[in-house]
Amino acid sequence: MLTLGIVLLLLLLLFIGMPIGFTLIVVGSLGIFLVSGFDTFTGILSSTAYRSVNSFTLTTIPLFILMANFISKSNIAKDLYNCILKWIGHVPGGVGVSTVFASAGFGTLSGSSIAATSIMSKICIPEMTRARYKDTFAAGLVASSTGTLAVLIPPSVPLILYAVQTETSIGHLLMAGVLPGILLAGLLCTFIFITSIKLNTKIEKSSWSERFASLKTIWPMLLLVVFVLAVIYLGIATSTEAAAFGALGALLIGLLIKRLNVKSVIESLKDAVQQTAMIFTIVIGGYIFAYFFTLTGTGQSIISAISDSGLSKWTILFLIIVFYLILGLFMDLIGSMILTLPLVFPIIQALGFDEIWFGVIVVLLLEIGLVTPPVGINLFITSKYSKIPVDRVFYGSVPFIGILLLTILLLVIFPQIVLYLPTNM
């Protein structure tokens, strides 16, 4: 009964707009106090804030965020899109396909769903509408694909957080997102190609000299990201060491190509501190809330109830997938993961599913929530920068949400797509 009351209080605080990190801290602290008394309450709170984020592994997050900020401040996104457009704009659907590749590329460079969506909305949607794509189609593509590709293709902060929360390998999880990201990009490009033929969209032609000239400003950053991923995959460096090298490399490249100055470097550092503080607050809150559930024995009770239910493991997996799809309608990705993994992850382990595979599935499921009302942050970001009403953006996103669901189905049926690279690291 107490657990139910605490959960209802959690939902109420989220509903009135309290940030997820502070909500978890307040509700978890209250629950610990009511269950175990003042001494346990003070003992847990006095040590949790430090111990939950005092991890060498967690330093990967601020380093990748700093790398992403340096790259974003270097204004590479526009150059990247123009470069891809010059190389493949002459094929049917080339402008739309360029949007997918640019989204995947900038998502790889930035690692942030929100940052990638906001920047690509300003760059890609005007080009697609000029190429005779419907504005709803263009906005829906950017809203639904950019963020998803950003969190799948490494570096990915949600995948890193999943690894830390579940004590799985960061390197393996980062590599696990590569092939699903490529699969999703391929499905999107196929759909765009078919749609473009029906719409008779405009084709962009460029000379070979223009194509090679377009590589001048973007190849150093792309080479840096490839190098960072390669040293992780080959085991030459840990993910933390690779992230540190990536942040330093992005800074030096930005300075050498004269895209960064003292002001932009300081802004990048400030943004990285703010974003890291937000994420770490959620992590601290998640640990406190998890302590409460441990003290009440709720997690073990749920696992026992599921074991005694007689349901097959695939039925339970289906229910978990539906649960995450519904949760994503109301909560952000990181908050949802931190809140639910202490309960869901032991169930996945007990059922015998692979932990790395499930991490990719969870991130994909919760990313769908970013393009579905009422929260749907990527819908609002796309609408803001494209000046297209939110309802029209959502309408345009519907077929692409279908493609995301198809991708999840394929990953469930063929888990080797996720596990091939981690297995061969």
SETIVO-134428 format. One line per field, with one value per residue (C-alpha): residue in one letter; x, y, z. Coordinates in Angstrom, 2 decimals, padded with zeros to 5 digits. Example, Ala and Ser with C-alpha at 12.3 -4.5 7.8 and 13.67 -1.06 7.14 Angstrom:
<atoms>
rest: (A, S)
u: (012.30, 013.67)
v: (-004.50, -001.06)
w: (007.80, 007.14)
</atoms>
This chain:
<atoms>
rest: (M, L, T, L, G, I, V, L, L, L, L, L, L, L, F, I, G, M, P, I, G, F, T, L, I, V, V, G, S, L, G, I, F, L, V, S, G, F, D, T, F, T, G, I, L, S, S, T, A, Y, R, S, V, N, S, F, T, L, T, T, I, P, L, F, I, L, M, A, N, F, I, S, K, S, N, I, A, K, D, L, Y, N, C, I, L, K, W, I, G, H, V, P, G, G, V, G, V, S, T, V, F, A, S, A, G, F, G, T, L, S, G, S, S, I, A, A, T, S, I, M, S, K, I, C, I, P, E, M, T, R, A, R, Y, K, D, T, F, A, A, G, L, V, A, S, S, T, G, T, L, A, V, L, I, P, P, S, V, P, L, I, L, Y, A, V, Q, T, E, T, S, I, G, H, L, L, M, A, G, V, L, P, G, I, L, L, A, G, L, L, C, T, F, I, F, I, T, S, I, K, L, N, T, K, I, E, K, S, S, W, S, E, R, F, A, S, L, K, T, I, W, P, M, L, L, L, V, V, F, V, L, A, V, I, Y, L, G, I, A, T, S, T, E, A, A, A, F, G, A, L, G, A, L, L, I, G, L, L, I, K, R, L, N, V, K, S, V, I, E, S, L, K, D, A, V, Q, Q, T, A, M, I, F, T, I, V, I, G, G, Y, I, F, A, Y, F, F, T, L, T, G, T, G, Q, S, I, I, S, A, I, S, D, S, G, L, S, K, W, T, I, L, F, L, I, I, V, F, Y, L, I, L, G, L, F, M, D, L, I, G, S, M, I, L, T, L, P, L, V, F, P, I, I, Q, A, L, G, F, D, E, I, W, F, G, V, I, V, V, L, L, L, E, I, G, L, V, T, P, P, V, G, I, N, L, F, I, T, S, K, Y, S, K, I, P, V, D, R, V, F, Y, G, S, V, P, F, I, G, I, L, L, L, T, I, L, L, L, V, I, F, P, Q, I, V, L, Y, L, P, T, N, M)
u: (000.00, 002.88, 004.59, 001.42, 001.09, 004.71, 004.26, 001.09, 002.95, 005.71, 003.20, 001.53, 004.82, 005.74, 002.30, 002.63, 006.00, 008.67, 011.93, 012.37, 015.67, 014.28, 011.05, 012.96, 015.04, 012.01, 009.78, 012.56, 013.72, 010.19, 009.71, 012.98, 012.05, 008.60, 009.91, 013.11, 013.12, 015.31, 018.68, 018.49, 017.16, 020.12, 022.63, 021.52, 021.19, 024.56, 026.41, 024.27, 024.81, 028.57, 028.72, 026.17, 028.19, 031.69, 032.45, 035.29, 032.92, 030.47, 033.14, 032.44, 029.20, 030.58, 033.48, 031.20, 028.88, 031.85, 032.94, 029.41, 029.30, 032.62, 031.36, 027.99, 029.67, 031.88, 028.75, 029.57, 025.93, 025.23, 028.48, 027.72, 024.26, 025.48, 028.27, 025.92, 023.44, 026.13, 027.12, 023.68, 021.24, 021.06, 019.34, 015.54, 014.69, 018.22, 017.25, 015.27, 017.95, 020.54, 018.46, 018.66, 022.42, 023.03, 020.90, 022.85, 026.14, 025.36, 023.77, 027.06, 028.94, 026.62, 025.21, 022.19, 018.65, 017.41, 020.48, 020.47, 016.72, 016.87, 019.80, 018.62, 015.12, 016.60, 018.79, 016.95, 013.24, 013.63, 015.70, 013.13, 010.20, 012.15, 012.57, 008.76, 008.35, 005.24, 006.05, 004.43, 006.59, 009.77, 008.97, 007.90, 011.10, 013.34, 011.34, 011.23, 014.53, 017.13, 016.87, 016.54, 019.67, 021.48, 020.83, 021.54, 024.77, 027.57, 028.44, 025.06, 024.45, 021.32, 023.24, 026.08, 023.61, 022.00, 025.44, 026.23, 022.83, 022.99, 026.76, 027.23, 030.06, 029.85, 032.01, 029.80, 026.64, 028.00, 028.94, 025.56, 023.80, 025.73, 024.04, 020.49, 021.21, 022.29, 019.21, 016.90, 018.60, 018.22, 014.50, 013.97, 015.85, 013.82, 010.57, 011.79, 012.89, 009.45, 007.62, 009.82, 009.01, 005.30, 005.80, 008.18, 010.51, 013.29, 016.78, 019.92, 022.89, 026.49, 029.81, 032.64, 034.71, 031.85, 031.55, 035.21, 035.31, 032.43, 034.57, 037.09, 035.51, 033.85, 036.40, 038.50, 035.50, 034.22, 037.69, 037.84, 034.56, 035.61, 038.88, 037.09, 034.76, 037.63, 039.76, 036.73, 035.87, 039.47, 040.01, 042.88, 041.28, 038.37, 035.26, 036.30, 039.76, 038.26, 035.78, 038.61, 040.55, 037.40, 036.75, 040.35, 040.36, 037.10, 038.52, 041.77, 040.04, 037.52, 040.36, 042.44, 039.57, 038.76, 035.24, 035.88, 037.03, 037.43, 033.75, 032.42, 034.81, 033.59, 029.96, 030.68, 032.16, 029.17, 026.67, 028.54, 028.47, 024.73, 023.83, 026.03, 024.55, 021.04, 021.88, 023.76, 020.86, 018.58, 021.12, 021.29, 017.49, 017.29, 019.61, 017.65, 014.37, 015.92, 016.95, 013.33, 012.16, 014.90, 013.86, 010.20, 011.06, 008.82, 011.21, 011.55, 007.78, 007.20, 009.73, 008.12, 004.65, 005.81, 007.52, 004.33, 002.07, 002.77, 003.19, 005.80, 008.90, 007.83, 004.46, 006.23, 008.64, 005.66, 004.07, 007.36, 007.55, 003.98, 004.80, 007.77, 005.78, 003.12, 005.70, 007.42, 004.22, 004.59, 008.26, 011.61, 014.01, 016.69, 014.20, 012.22, 015.33, 016.62, 013.20, 012.33, 015.58, 015.96, 012.64, 012.67, 016.30, 016.18, 013.10, 014.95, 017.85, 015.54, 013.89, 017.27, 017.29, 020.60, 021.29, 023.09, 020.29, 017.65, 019.51, 019.17, 015.49, 014.73, 016.42, 014.50, 011.18, 011.64, 012.84, 009.46, 007.96, 009.86, 007.76, 004.37, 002.05, 001.53, 005.23, 006.83, 009.69, 011.09, 007.70, 007.78, 011.42, 010.77, 007.66, 009.51, 012.34, 010.30, 007.27, 005.00, 002.15, 002.77, -000.28, 000.99, 004.44, 002.89, 000.75, 003.89, 005.67, 003.11, 004.59, 008.09, 006.90, 005.68, 009.20, 010.62, 008.22, 009.19, 012.85, 012.10, 010.23, 013.21, 015.62, 013.40, 013.20, 016.88, 018.86, 022.07, 021.72, 022.38, 024.87, 027.12, 029.57, 029.74, 030.31, 033.22, 034.93)
v: (000.00, 002.34, 001.54, 002.35, 005.67, 006.60, 005.75, 007.86, 010.77, 010.32, 010.54, 013.58, 015.49, 014.65, 015.75, 019.19, 019.67, 018.90, 017.80, 014.03, 014.10, 016.09, 014.08, 010.83, 012.32, 013.68, 010.63, 008.10, 009.92, 010.06, 006.36, 005.41, 007.52, 005.92, 002.36, 002.38, 005.47, 008.53, 006.81, 004.78, 007.83, 010.02, 007.21, 006.55, 010.20, 011.16, 008.70, 008.06, 011.39, 010.82, 007.08, 006.97, 009.30, 008.60, 006.29, 006.39, 004.86, 007.76, 010.24, 008.96, 010.98, 014.52, 013.83, 012.75, 015.67, 018.06, 016.51, 016.96, 020.60, 021.40, 019.83, 021.64, 025.01, 024.35, 024.56, 021.33, 020.27, 022.56, 021.55, 017.88, 018.13, 020.08, 017.56, 014.57, 016.40, 017.02, 013.35, 011.68, 014.50, 013.33, 010.00, 009.76, 010.88, 012.20, 015.21, 013.06, 010.38, 013.11, 014.15, 010.62, 010.35, 013.84, 013.02, 009.82, 011.63, 014.56, 012.23, 010.36, 013.63, 015.02, 011.95, 014.03, 013.46, 016.96, 018.78, 016.82, 017.35, 021.11, 021.67, 019.36, 020.92, 024.29, 022.85, 019.95, 020.87, 024.01, 022.03, 019.22, 021.60, 023.30, 019.84, 019.45, 017.26, 017.93, 019.97, 017.32, 014.60, 016.64, 017.58, 014.05, 012.59, 014.94, 014.63, 010.83, 009.82, 012.35, 011.77, 008.01, 007.72, 010.04, 007.75, 004.52, 005.32, 005.97, 007.96, 007.63, 009.01, 006.85, 003.67, 004.74, 005.37, 001.97, 000.36, 002.12, 001.32, -002.35, -002.80, -003.95, -003.00, 000.54, -000.42, -003.39, -001.31, 001.49, -001.02, -002.76, 000.36, 000.60, -002.10, -001.29, 002.34, 001.30, -000.94, 001.91, 004.30, 001.73, 001.26, 005.03, 005.50, 002.76, 004.40, 007.83, 006.42, 004.90, 008.02, 010.34, 008.49, 009.03, 012.72, 013.35, 015.27, 017.53, 016.16, 018.07, 017.66, 018.60, 018.34, 016.12, 019.16, 020.47, 017.08, 016.83, 020.48, 019.85, 017.36, 020.00, 021.15, 017.95, 015.17, 015.95, 015.62, 012.49, 010.96, 011.79, 009.98, 006.94, 006.83, 007.04, 004.17, 002.12, 002.26, 001.17, -001.69, -002.92, -002.72, -000.26, 002.10, 002.11, 004.11, 006.75, 007.14, 007.29, 009.96, 012.04, 011.81, 012.69, 015.81, 017.00, 016.18, 018.05, 021.09, 021.09, 020.51, 023.27, 025.68, 024.64, 025.11, 028.41, 027.39, 027.73, 030.75, 031.56, 032.50, 029.32, 027.13, 028.70, 028.25, 024.59, 024.02, 025.70, 023.67, 020.45, 021.22, 022.00, 018.88, 016.66, 018.12, 017.41, 013.79, 013.14, 014.56, 012.01, 009.26, 010.23, 010.32, 006.94, 005.35, 006.80, 005.59, 002.15, 001.94, 002.48, -000.36, -002.60, -001.90, -002.67, -005.83, -004.67, -005.75, -009.30, -009.52, -008.51, -011.08, -013.80, -012.86, -013.02, -016.38, -017.80, -016.35, -019.11, -016.63, -017.40, -015.22, -013.81, -012.75, -011.02, -009.34, -008.12, -006.65, -004.92, -003.44, -002.13, -000.74, 001.23, 002.53, 003.85, 005.24, 007.10, 009.05, 010.80, 010.80, 011.67, 008.94, 009.23, 009.62, 006.60, 004.43, 005.45, 004.96, 001.57, -000.35, -001.37, -003.22, -004.34, -005.38, -008.24, -009.56, -009.56, -011.40, -013.94, -014.61, -015.24, -012.36, -010.76, -007.57, -005.79, -006.58, -005.34, -002.04, -001.20, -002.23, 000.00, 003.04, 002.59, 002.15, 005.27, 007.30, 006.65, 008.48, 011.61, 011.81, 010.96, 013.30, 014.54, 014.95, 014.35, 016.81, 016.22, 017.14, 020.50, 021.13, 020.38, 022.54, 025.42, 025.53, 024.67, 026.87, 023.91, 023.28, 020.42, 018.44, 018.49, 017.39, 014.45, 013.60, 013.48, 011.34, 008.52, 006.47, 006.89, 005.72, 002.64, 002.16, 002.47, -000.22, -002.43, -001.97, -003.09, -006.14, -007.10, -006.69, -008.92, -011.59, -011.30, -010.33, -011.09, -007.68, -006.10, -008.64, -009.23, -006.38, -006.73, -010.49, -009.92, -007.12)
w: (000.00, 000.87, -002.43, -004.35, -002.51, -003.28, -006.96, -007.16, -005.51, -008.10, -010.94, -009.37, -009.05, -012.64, -013.80, -012.16, -013.85, -011.25, -012.98, -012.98, -011.06, -008.14, -008.20, -007.75, -004.91, -003.03, -003.48, -002.87, 000.28, 001.65, 000.96, 002.70, 005.75, 006.03, 005.59, 007.67, 009.83, 010.25, 010.80, 007.58, 005.75, 006.76, 006.22, 002.65, 001.67, 003.15, 000.92, -002.16, -003.94, -003.93, -004.48, -007.32, -009.55, -008.21, -011.10, -013.60, -016.11, -015.77, -016.87, -020.38, -020.38, -019.79, -022.16, -025.02, -024.25, -024.42, -027.70, -029.07, -027.95, -029.62, -032.84, -032.66, -032.04, -035.07, -037.29, -039.09, -039.59, -042.56, -044.27, -043.66, -045.18, -048.22, -048.77, -048.70, -050.93, -053.54, -053.58, -053.67, -054.51, -058.14, -057.31, -056.91, -053.40, -053.03, -050.92, -048.49, -048.39, -047.77, -044.76, -043.36, -043.91, -042.56, -039.52, -038.95, -039.47, -037.21, -034.68, -034.61, -034.16, -031.48, -029.67, -028.62, -029.86, -028.99, -030.34, -033.59, -034.11, -033.51, -035.87, -038.64, -038.51, -039.45, -042.21, -043.85, -043.86, -046.04, -048.55, -048.69, -049.23, -052.05, -053.57, -053.67, -050.59, -048.53, -045.43, -043.21, -044.78, -044.32, -040.72, -039.84, -041.26, -039.28, -036.04, -036.06, -037.63, -036.53, -032.79, -033.15, -035.26, -032.83, -029.85, -031.74, -033.55, -031.02, -029.05, -027.33, -023.84, -023.23, -024.10, -021.79, -018.97, -019.56, -019.34, -016.07, -014.53, -015.48, -015.05, -018.63, -020.98, -022.39, -025.34, -026.22, -025.94, -028.11, -030.80, -030.45, -031.73, -035.01, -037.12, -035.87, -036.78, -040.27, -040.59, -039.59, -042.01, -044.80, -044.13, -044.06, -047.33, -049.00, -047.93, -049.08, -052.45, -053.10, -051.92, -053.97, -057.19, -056.51, -055.65, -058.58, -056.29, -057.50, -058.18, -057.16, -059.54, -058.73, -060.56, -059.33, -058.42, -056.23, -054.55, -053.60, -052.54, -050.14, -048.19, -047.17, -043.91, -042.68, -043.21, -040.10, -037.75, -039.48, -039.33, -035.62, -034.89, -036.96, -035.03, -031.66, -032.59, -034.04, -030.88, -028.81, -031.18, -031.45, -027.69, -028.02, -025.50, -023.08, -023.92, -021.35, -022.89, -026.37, -025.23, -023.75, -027.01, -028.96, -026.87, -027.25, -030.96, -031.57, -029.78, -031.77, -035.11, -034.40, -033.62, -036.65, -039.13, -037.38, -036.40, -032.66, -030.68, -026.99, -026.63, -028.26, -026.24, -022.98, -024.10, -024.91, -021.45, -019.75, -021.78, -021.01, -017.26, -017.34, -019.32, -017.14, -013.95, -015.23, -016.10, -012.85, -010.82, -012.49, -011.77, -008.07, -007.87, -009.57, -007.02, -004.09, -005.57, -006.22, -002.55, -001.58, -003.82, -002.44, 001.14, 000.37, -001.58, -004.42, -007.16, -005.87, -005.40, -009.02, -010.28, -008.17, -009.42, -013.03, -012.45, -010.96, -013.67, -016.17, -019.03, -021.68, -021.78, -025.16, -023.75, -020.87, -023.31, -025.36, -022.21, -021.33, -024.85, -024.56, -021.11, -022.46, -025.42, -023.03, -020.59, -023.42, -024.03, -020.69, -019.68, -021.24, -022.32, -019.63, -016.77, -017.95, -018.07, -014.65, -013.10, -014.57, -015.06, -011.39, -011.77, -015.40, -015.82, -013.25, -015.03, -018.36, -016.75, -015.14, -018.52, -020.13, -022.64, -023.58, -021.60, -024.47, -026.92, -024.47, -024.00, -027.69, -027.67, -024.65, -026.18, -029.42, -027.61, -025.50, -028.47, -030.11, -027.14, -028.18, -031.35, -029.85, -027.92, -025.26, -024.34, -027.76, -027.27, -030.76, -032.25, -030.49, -031.40, -035.06, -035.03, -033.41, -035.94, -039.04, -038.19, -038.99, -036.47, -034.05, -035.18, -038.78, -037.65, -035.81, -038.83, -040.97, -038.35, -038.35, -041.24, -039.80, -036.38, -038.25, -039.60, -036.07, -034.85, -037.80, -036.83, -033.27, -034.59, -036.78, -033.85, -031.68, -034.38, -035.36, -032.23, -034.13, -035.79, -032.40, -031.09, -034.11, -033.49, -029.68, -030.05, -032.42, -030.49)
</atoms>
